[in-house]
């Protein structure tokens, strides 16, 4: 839940701290006409909304009644949904990070954002590899009728 809270905080802050800053005359972001800036904004919004959803799902786990049926049905589903939305928030967070480099280094050093994008994919793949077995075991134990 701490990770989700950090992602929400960072995604919210990034929404108002755009790369390149704002034009003093118009008030619009300087790079608002570039495709990489559009990718930056959309990925940040997806990250903010999915991490907020993940935070609310994890909070609903903490505030559940912990009844017998909750452990069988409700809590595993909430945990799977929380992990899924957490993964969905991590991926666009890294896309936002990489898109920021494409916005800033579009004209000069074009190899820098490519290297940064490749490096940003490493935590996403690592997170997926570490969480996929847990998620698939929970999915199997929750929805496979032969278990019960």
C-alpha positions, 0 to 999 in steps of 0.5 A: 500500500505504501508503493501505491501511495507513492505512485499516486503522489508522484503521478499527481505531482507530475501532472502539474510539473510538466517537462519544459515548463509553461509558456509565460504568455499563453500559460500552455505547456511549451511542448504541448504540440509534440506527440511525446508530450501527449504520450506523457500526459495520457500515461500520467493520467492512467498511472494516477487513476489506476494507482488511486484505484489500487489504493482504494482496493487495498484500503477496502481489504484493510477495512473488511469484516474478515468473515469466513466467506470474505477469506474465501471470495471477497479478499482474494478477489480484492487482492487480485484486483489491487495487484492488477491495478498496481501493475497497471499503474507501474507500467504507465508510470515508467512510460511517463518517465521515458516520454519525459525524456523524449520530450526534452531530448527530441532535438538533440541527443536522440539516443538518450531517451531510447536508452532510458526507455530500455532501462525503464522497461527493466523494473516493469518486467521484473515486477511482472515476473515477480508478481505473475506467479502470485497472481496466477496462484491466487486466481487458480485457488479462487476460481478453480472449482476443483480446489473446494 
